[in-house]
Each structure stands twice: as structure tokens, then as C-alpha cells.
């Protein structure tokens, strides 16, 4: 396996972890927002999601378009998994 392939696999795994964390935090944010009196916690979760995603994607983008696309695919896979888990309990 050459360095380019390792970079793509690493970017996919990073995207997978990013997507799982991002969409889990989105689920958590929704629960907190719906709960009475939890607006401060909801705001903290809300403001944690975007900088985390932006920072990691910016870091991955420095490795090139292929790595960024690979990370994006990882995020989409994680989205599918998290949504299936949330919908089915």
C-alpha cells in the first residue's frame, strides 16, 4: 500500500469519526433543545459541532482533494449509520 492510499484510508476513517461525532451531537442537541430549561447546554453542544467539523475538514483538505472526498464519504457513511441507529432505537 502506497502513501496516497494510506492517506485516503486515514481521511475516510477521520471522516467516519467526524461524522459519527457530528451527527451524535446533532441528536444530543435536539434532545437538549426539546428538554425544558436546557437551552444553555443546547447552545454549548450547538457551538461545539461546527468548529470541530470545520477544523478537521480544513486539516484534511490540506492533504488534497482526494483526501477531502474520502473524508466526505466517511461522513456520509457515519450519517447513515447514526440515523439508522436513532430511528431503530
Steps between C-alpha positions, in 0.01 A plus 500: 500500500648833400487828688211640293280201579586524869408870493164424341422225751604724790282782365204262464543382860533859622184590308324200649593610852415862425163404355417275793589771751326773300172317452499363855544857625218608268277233655609609848438866413149420387427314824640783711310763305175311551559464875374779720765733640795355311563785260852573632611138454335492159690813396831350613440184300390706201810717506731201545385322184591753234854594607585133550382410150657804335838452666526132413382548142744789452781280628399216267468740205870577530565141393319560172167463327510121508542496877219753542269293280594187691420675830168620360410142408587400857271771634216375278549141616498614863184702435325193364607287797406759764161567341423129481600456864290796615194393301508142623589573860 
